[in-house]
Amino acid sequence: MSTNVIERFLKYIKINSTSDEHSSSFPSTECQRDMAEILYKDLKEIGLSKVVYDKENCYVYATIPATDESVKETVGFVAHMDTSPDMSGENVNPQIIENYDGEDILLNKELNIVLSVTDFPYLKDCIGKTIITTDGTTLLGADDKAGIAEIMSMAEYLVSHPEIPHGKIAIAFTPDEEVGAGVDRFNIEIFGADYAYTVDGSSIGEIEFENFNAASALLKVNGRNIHPGAAKGKMKNASLIMQEFISSLPENERPENTEGYEGFYHLLSLNGCVENCTAEYIIRDHDREKFEKRKNLILSICEKINNKYGCCTITAEIKDSYYNMRQKIEPDFMFLIERAILANKASGIEPKILPIRGGTDGARLSYMGVPCPNLSTGAFNGHSRYEYACAEYMDQIVKVLIKIACSINK
Ligand SMILES: [Zn+2]
């Protein structure tokens, strides 16, 4: 008996698997294990031969054996089991709206929470379709349980159709993606894919293989505090010196002033007094050269400040976080993008190549040796009570995944 993608999805969103950015354990929350265990069972039930549950680290891996032994490659599919700590994922109570009429959707009458077409105009793209929303009190968990359900349905279809030729297919479900630790303990050998796709995007047809290059910068100013009455020529006010640093960065290169491929400096926190002051920044740019220039600008502003106020007045500790996967995909793996484009077109979907203004597990996997672009899930407004999924999109995405899995490269 086969389970359709929506049934699976509704089952998975009922399981609380919120991750926690403040936790120091791995996985960050125990509840993610509940999800892992169910996925492990479901993969076995589908009839996959090799299913591995790394119980300690909370990863689930599975393999669909090749039906055509002459295919030399193994393509993989990855989705994450956790949901964002930004919003509760407990007691998700989905509302299913069939034949959506394009009007505002009342999520919660008592709390007067409305999913409004004014705020989210792309809701109109789903007119006539089936929309699955929250009841306004939790997130939906479509990010990324829509991706999980779609990969599961793809696997079930391929296992029950051994007459369709394809190579070996690898599947992995990861914990803690939302807290940036999704591939920290990922086992590439068990996974066994030559390249893979994360199924963790949004609107149908989106294909993403460019993300930010990312770094963090910790700035510290050491001031000199002296009684203000006797301060002339002696006091160095750390907070004011930090202000000089901050105002030396270009004002139009902040998150609130940028979009598309425009990079930025983002001030995360600022703490200071006369004696000392610290500022935390993140630096983002799709272009590697511009990314390096951004880091150099921070260092040269520090140098100017030190020339003015004395050596070591300000220090900068810059650490790279992750890089744009484009650098890994463009040289040899553009066929992955080509395959995704063809699979979408063959399913009647207009493909859209978009840059990600963030990072993905796939970006880090790409640098671990498994090039890994991102595909859409058919869900919107992740991390929020306004999250929703479109049933017809999810159905179509299963077909796209099957087509990609069966794009043979001998
Ligand atoms: Zn996600």
Boltz pocket constraint, residues with backbone or C-beta under 6 A from the ligand:
constraints:
  - pocket:
      binder: B
      contacts: [[A, 80], [A, 143], [A, 144], [A, 177], [A, 200]]
      max_distance: 6.0
